[in-house]
Amino acid sequence: MDQDYVGTVTYFCEPGKHNTVKTLEIAKDKIVKSNVKRVLIASTLGYTIQEAFDVFDGVDVQFVVVGGRRSQFPDSLYQALIEGGHLVLFNSDYDFQYPDIVWEILRRFSEGMKVCAQMNLIVSDLGLVPVGEEVVAVAGTGREDFPTGGGADTAIVTETVKSTDFFKLDLPPSQTKIIGRKIKEILCKPR
C-alpha cells in the first residue's frame, strides 16, 4: 500500500455462525480491492468453506483451508477443494506448540482472532504460503458444539510469519516504532 487510507471495521453484535456470509463478503471485498490472492479459512465441518465457494464465485483466489480432523471433513468437499487447486490441512496432523499466554491475549480480541493468527503460523511453518505474504484470514467463535458455534465472524489481513519469528519485531536501530506488524488490518470481529 503506497498511501494512507481510511478503512472500516465491522463489529458484530453477537458472535457466531449467523455472521458467516457477511464475514466472507467483507473478506471478498478486501480481496477484490487489493493484491491479496489467498484466503486462510478455518472450517472444521466444511460449512464455512462451502459458503466461501458461493461468496467468492468468480473471484481469482486460492483458499487455504485449516480444519480440525480429516474424519470430520466431508470427502466430496475435500476433493472439490483439491481439484480446484486449493490447499487443505488439518490441525490433528500438525503438532503445533505455542505459548498459551499468546492465545489468551488474542482471545481477548475474539476467538476468531486467535484462530486467524494460529492459521497464519501453521501455513507458514509448513511452507504452504510464503513468509511475508499478505493474506486474508477468516475464522469464527466456537465450534459446532456451542449454541452459535461454527461458521465465521472474524476476518483480518495478516502477513504470514513462521511461529519462531512471531515475537521478533523489526526495530530499526535508533527507532522505537514497530514497522513489522504481522496483523495488518482487522476487517470484522464480534464486539
Secondary structure, DSSP 8 states (H G I E B T S, - for coil): --S------EEESS-SGGGHHHHHHHHHHHHHTSS--EEEEE-SSSHHHHHHHHHTTT---EEEEEES-GGGS-HHHHHHHHHTT-EEEEGGGS-----HHHHHHHHTT-HHHHHHHHHHHHHHHTTSS-TT-EEEEEE-SS-TTSTT-SS--EEEEEE---GGGTT-----TT-------SEEEEEEEE-
